[in-house]
């Protein structure tokens, strides 16, 4: 919904998706969760590894403390899909 706010009224999108406008605005103002913040870090690491490897490697070489999330973050981001 956030990505389409400039195109469509929030009230219409809320009706279509059967959510309350108040709930949407509450969600929008909420800070990122710890997992979401970590996913941002993991995606940044993937981009860094990809850049250092002359655009050859991405998620697979990202190991260590990030290993459990790299595959998920790589897939969920849609980056180079």
CORTAQUI-V377543 format. One record per backbone hydrogen bond with DSSP energy under -0.5 kcal/mol. CO is the residue of the C=O (numbers start at 0). NH is the residue of the N-H. E is the energy in kcal/mol with one decimal. If there is no record, write none. Layout:
# CORTAQUI-V377543
CO_NH_E, CO_NH_E
This chain:
# CORTAQUI-V377543
0_3_-0.8, 1_4_-1.1, 3_6_-1.2, 3_7_-2.5, 8_12_-2.1, 9_13_-2.7, 10_14_-2.1, 11_15_-2.4, 12_16_-2.4, 13_17_-0.8, 13_18_-2.3, 14_17_-0.6, 19_23_-2.0, 20_24_-2.6, 21_25_-2.3, 22_26_-2.5, 23_27_-2.6, 24_28_-1.6, 25_29_-0.6, 26_29_-0.8, 32_36_-2.4, 33_37_-2.2, 34_38_-2.4, 35_39_-1.8, 36_40_-1.8, 37_41_-2.6, 38_42_-2.5, 39_43_-2.1, 40_44_-2.1, 41_45_-2.4, 42_46_-2.4, 43_47_-2.2, 44_48_-2.8, 45_49_-2.5, 46_50_-2.4, 47_51_-2.5, 48_52_-1.4, 49_54_-2.3, 50_53_-1.1, 58_61_-1.8, 60_62_-1.2, 62_65_-0.8, 63_66_-1.4, 65_68_-1.9, 65_69_-1.3, 66_70_-0.5, 68_72_-2.9, 69_73_-2.7, 70_74_-2.4, 71_75_-3.2, 72_76_-2.1, 73_77_-0.8, 73_78_-0.5, 74_77_-0.6, 77_80_-1.4
